[in-house]
C-alpha cells in the first residue's frame, strides 16, 4: 500500500510542478501516510525514486520496521544541526537543486534553518499536495476508519445507558474515553465534548463540573482513534420531557441532516451539500444560529480535506469520508447538533456511525 501511495504522490508532483526534484515531508500525519512511520522525523522523497527518513535514535529501530521502503538516517549524537547536515549531504550526493516543502506546516524558523544552510538549493512552497491525495481513502484506511466508527458507536451506546441526573459532564466524558479504550481505541480522536443545558449552545465547549438536569439538552461529540485513523459522531439528547423550543430545533436539525444525506452522492460539490442543509435551517428562521460548515473530511486528522462548506468546490468522490453535522445554537437556551461520519461509495454513501437519532433518552 505504501508503494502505491508513493507512486500516486510522485505522479502528482510530476504533473503539477516539473521543477520539483525532491520533496521534504515535515507534517507527521503526511509522513505516516507515505512511509508507515509513526514517530518523529522528516522524509526526503526524491522524484527519481529514492526515499530517505531522518529521525533520532529513539525511533531508529521502529523506523526500520515500519518503513522498509525508506533508507533510515539517524541523527548523529552530540552534533549540532545533525539532521540539517545529513539532509545537505543527501542533496549534494543526489545533485538535487530544487526541493519542495509543505508551506502550511514548516515553521518560519525551520524554513530559515534549512534555507540558510543550503545556499545553492531553491525551496519551492507547496500547499496541501499530500492532503489532497489523502482525501480518497484506500482499502486499508477504510477498514481502520470503519473500526474506529464501530468503537465510537458501541461506546456511545454503552455510556448512554448510565447517563442520569446528577452526573457531571466530566463524568460522562471520562466514561466515554475509558469505554473507547476498553473496546480497542488507541486514544480519543479529540477531546470529547459533553455540554448540557445552556452550555449546549457551545459548539466546541469543554465538559465541566456542571451536573445533568432533567429537561435540559445534552450534546455529546466524540470519536475514537484506531491505528491512527479517526471517527466522529455527535448526538443531542434530553433526559425527561422536552419543551416546544427544544423539540422544534431538534426536528429542524434532523430534517436538515436527512436532506443533506439524501442529496449526497459522488459527483456533487461540497458546497452544494452544505447549501441543502443550510437552506432548510435558514428558511425556518435559524440561519444565523448555524455558523459552521456542514462537515469535514475525516482520516488521519479529525478535521481534514475536503471541507463540506459553502466555500469548498471540491467534488465528492468514492473513497472520501466526510461528516454531515448541521446544528442550531441558541445562546442562553441551548443547542442541537446531529453528526455522522459517512463513506462515499460508487453507489452513493454508507453511514459509518449508526447510532439512533432520537431526542428523548
C-alpha positions in Angstrom: 0.0 0.0 0.0 2.9 2.4 0.8 4.4 1.8 -2.6 1.1 2.7 -4.3 0.8 5.9 -2.2 4.3 6.9 -3.1 3.6 6.3 -6.8 0.4 8.4 -6.7 2.4 11.1 -4.9 5.2 11.2 -7.4 2.8 11.2 -10.3 1.0 14.2 -8.9 4.3 16.1 -8.4 5.4 15.4 -11.9 2.1 16.5 -13.3 1.7 19.7 -11.2 5.3 21.0 -11.0 8.0 19.6 -13.2 10.6 21.7 -11.4 10.4 19.7 -8.2 13.3 17.2 -7.8 12.8 16.3 -4.2 10.1 16.8 -1.6 10.6 17.5 2.1 7.8 16.0 4.2 7.6 17.6 7.7 3.9 17.1 8.6 3.9 13.9 10.8 0.5 12.7 9.5 1.7 13.0 5.9 4.9 11.3 6.9 2.9 8.4 8.4 0.7 8.2 5.3 3.6 8.0 2.8 6.1 5.9 4.9 4.1 4.0 7.5 6.4 5.5 10.2 4.5 6.6 13.4 7.2 8.6 15.1 9.0 11.9 14.8 11.2 12.8 11.9 11.2 14.2 8.4 11.3 12.5 5.0 13.0 13.4 1.7 11.3 11.8 -1.2 13.2 12.1 -4.5 11.2 12.3 -7.7 13.7 10.0 -9.2 12.7 7.2 -6.8 14.8 7.2 -3.6 13.2 7.7 -0.2 15.0 8.9 3.0 13.7 9.1 6.5 15.6 11.2 9.0 15.0 10.6 12.7 16.8 10.3 16.0 18.0 7.3 18.0 14.7 6.9 19.9 13.0 5.8 16.7 15.7 4.1 14.6 14.5 0.5 15.3 10.9 1.5 14.9 11.5 3.3 11.6 13.4 0.3 10.2 10.4 -1.9 11.0 7.7 0.4 9.9 9.3 2.0 6.8 11.2 -0.7 4.7 10.8 1.4 1.6 12.9 4.2 3.1 16.6 4.5 3.9 16.7 5.4 7.6 19.2 8.0 8.7 19.7 8.6 12.4 20.8 11.9 13.8 24.4 11.8 14.9 24.5 12.4 18.7 26.2 15.5 20.1 26.4 17.0 16.6 24.8 20.5 16.2 22.2 20.6 13.4 22.9 16.9 12.7 19.7 16.5 10.7 20.2 19.5 8.6 23.8 18.4 7.8 22.6 14.9 6.9 19.9 16.3 4.6 22.5 18.6 3.0 24.7 15.5 2.3 21.9 13.7 0.6 21.0 16.6 -1.6 24.6 17.1 -2.7 25.0 13.4 -3.4 21.8 13.3 -5.4 22.6 16.6 -7.1 19.2 18.0 -6.2 18.8 21.7 -6.8 15.1 22.3 -6.3 13.2 20.9 -3.3 9.6 21.4 -2.4 8.3 21.8 1.2 5.0 21.9 3.0 4.4 25.6 3.4 1.3 25.1 5.6 3.4 23.0 8.1 7.0 24.1 8.1 7.6 27.0 10.6 9.4 30.1 9.5 12.2 29.3 11.9 12.7 25.8 10.5 12.5 27.2 6.9 15.2 29.7 7.7 17.3 26.9 9.2 17.1 24.8 6.1 17.3 27.6 3.5 20.2 29.3 5.2 22.1 26.1 5.3 21.7 25.3 1.6 22.9 28.2 -0.5 22.5 26.6 -3.8 19.1 24.9 -3.2 15.9 26.5 -4.4 13.0 25.9 -2.0 9.6 25.6 -3.6 6.5 26.1 -1.4 3.6 23.7 -1.9 0.1 23.8 -0.4 -1.8 20.6 0.6 -0.4 18.3 -2.1 -0.4 15.2 0.2 -3.6 16.2 1.9 -5.4 16.3 -1.5 -4.2 12.7 -2.1 -5.3 11.7 1.4 -8.9 12.8 0.6 -9.6 9.5 -1.2 -9.0 6.6 1.2 -7.6 3.2 0.1 -9.0 -0.1 1.3 -6.6 -0.3 4.3 -7.7 3.2 5.5 -11.4 2.4 5.1 -11.1 -0.7 7.3 -9.4 1.3 10.1 -11.9 4.2 9.9 -14.8 1.7 10.0 -13.3 0.1 13.1 -12.9 3.5 14.7 -16.5 4.3 13.9 -17.7 0.9 15.4 -15.7 1.5 18.6 -17.2 5.0 18.8 -20.8 4.0 18.3 -20.7 1.0 20.6 -19.1 3.1 23.3 -21.8 5.8 23.0 -24.5 3.1 23.3 -22.9 1.7 26.4 -22.5 5.1 28.1 -26.0 6.4 27.2 -27.3 3.6 29.4 -25.7 5.1 32.5 -26.5 8.8 32.0 -28.7 10.1 34.7 -29.5 13.3 36.6 -26.7 14.4 38.9 -23.8 13.1 36.8 -21.3 15.7 35.8 -20.4 16.5 32.2 -16.9 15.4 33.1 -18.1 12.1 34.4 -19.7 11.3 31.1 -16.7 12.4 29.1 -14.4 10.3 31.2 -16.6 7.2 30.9 -16.7 7.6 27.1 -12.9 7.9 26.9 -12.4 4.8 29.1 -15.0 2.8 27.3 -13.4 3.5 23.9 -10.1 2.4 25.2 -11.6 -0.8 26.5 -13.0 -1.5 23.1 -9.7 -1.1 21.3 -9.2 2.6 20.6 -5.6 3.9 20.9 -7.0 7.2 22.2 -9.8 9.7 21.7 -9.9 11.2 18.2 -10.2 14.6 20.0 -11.2 15.8 23.4 -14.7 14.6 23.9 -17.3 17.3 24.1 -20.1 16.9 26.6 -22.2 20.1 27.2 -25.6 20.4 28.7 -28.3 23.0 29.4 -27.4 26.5 28.2 -23.8 25.2 27.7 -25.1 23.0 24.8 -25.1 26.2 22.6 -21.3 26.0 22.7 -20.3 24.0 19.5 -16.9 23.1 20.9 -17.5 23.6 24.6 -15.4 21.5 27.1 -17.0 19.2 29.6 -17.4 20.9 33.0 -18.4 20.2 36.6 -22.0 21.0 35.6 -24.4 18.3 36.6 -27.0 16.8 34.3 -30.5 18.1 35.0 -33.8 16.7 33.7 -35.3 18.7 30.8 -32.0 20.0 29.6 -30.4 19.4 26.2 -27.2 17.3 26.3 -24.8 17.3 23.3 -22.1 14.7 23.0 -19.5 15.0 20.3 -16.9 12.2 20.3 -14.7 9.9 18.3 -12.2 7.1 18.6 -8.7 6.8 17.1 -7.9 3.4 15.9 -4.4 2.7 14.5 -4.1 6.5 13.7 -7.5 6.8 12.0 -10.4 8.7 13.4 -14.2 8.7 13.5 -16.6 11.4 14.6 -20.2 11.4 15.8 -22.5 13.9 17.6 -25.9 13.3 19.2 -28.1 15.6 21.2 -30.5 14.1 23.7 -32.6 15.2 26.6 -33.5 13.5 29.9 -37.2 13.7 30.6 -39.7 15.8 28.7 -38.6 18.3 26.1 -40.2 21.7 25.7 -41.6 23.0 22.4 -38.4 25.1 21.6 -36.2 22.1 22.1 -38.4 19.8 20.1 -38.6 22.4 17.3 -34.9 23.0 16.8 -34.1 19.2 17.1 -36.6 18.5 14.3 -35.2 21.2 12.1 -31.6 19.9 12.5 -32.7 16.4 11.9 -34.6 17.4 8.8 -31.5 19.3 7.5 -29.2 16.3 8.0 -31.7 14.0 6.3 -32.0 16.3 3.3 -28.2 16.6 3.0 -27.8 12.9 3.2 -30.5 12.3 0.5 -28.7 14.8 -1.8 -25.3 13.2 -1.1 -23.7 11.2 -3.9 -20.5 11.1 -5.9 -20.2 14.0 -8.4 -21.8 16.7 -6.3 -19.8 19.6 -4.8 -19.2 20.0 -1.1 -20.7 23.5 -1.2 -23.9 22.1 -2.8 -24.4 19.6 0.1 -23.8 22.4 2.6 -26.4 24.6 0.8 -29.1 21.9 1.0 -28.9 21.7 4.8 -28.2 25.4 5.3 -31.3 26.5 3.2 -33.6 24.4 5.4 -32.3 26.0 8.6 -32.4 29.5 7.2 -35.9 29.1 5.9 -37.0 28.0 9.4 -35.5 31.3 10.7 -32.4 29.9 12.4 -29.7 30.6 9.8 -27.7 32.9 12.0 -27.5 30.2 14.6 -25.8 27.8 12.3 -22.3 29.3 11.9 -20.0 26.5 11.0 -19.6 24.4 7.8 -21.8 21.3 7.3 -18.9 18.9 7.7 -15.3 18.0 7.1 -13.1 15.2 5.9 -12.0 12.5 8.5 -9.0 10.3 8.4 -5.5 10.6 9.9 -6.7 14.0 11.1 -10.1 14.5 12.7 -10.5 17.6 10.5 -9.0 17.3 7.1 -9.9 17.9 3.4 -12.4 18.2 2.0 -14.4 20.9 3.8 -18.1 20.4 3.4 -18.8 24.1 3.5 -20.3 27.0 1.4 -16.8 27.8 0.1 -15.5 24.4 -1.0 -15.8 23.5 -4.7 -14.4 20.0 -4.1 -16.3 17.3 -6.0 -17.2 14.4 -3.7 -15.7 11.1 -5.0 -15.9 7.4 -3.9 -13.5 6.7 -1.1 -13.9 10.1 0.6 -15.0 10.1 4.2 -16.8 13.2 5.4 -19.1 14.3 8.3 -22.5 15.7 7.9 -23.3 17.8 11.0 -25.8 20.6 10.9 -26.6 22.4 14.1 -28.5 25.2 15.8 -27.0 27.0 18.8 -29.2 29.4 20.7 -27.3 31.5 23.4 -28.8 31.1 26.9 -31.2 28.4 25.6 -29.1 25.5 24.3 -28.1 23.8 21.1 -28.6 20.8 18.9 -26.1 19.1 16.6 -26.5 15.8 14.8 -23.4 14.4 13.1 -22.4 11.2 11.3 -19.3 10.0 9.6 -20.1 9.0 6.0 -18.1 7.0 3.4 -18.7 7.9 -0.2 -19.2 4.8 -2.4 -19.7 4.2 -6.1 -23.5 3.9 -5.5 -23.9 6.7 -3.0 -22.8 6.6 0.6 -22.5 4.5 3.7 -23.2 5.9 7.2 -20.4 4.6 9.5 -21.9 5.9 12.8 -25.2 4.1 13.0 -26.4 5.3 16.4 -30.2 6.3 16.5 -31.1 10.0 16.2 -33.7 10.4 19.0 -34.2 13.3 21.3 -35.6 11.6 24.4 -33.2 9.3 26.4 
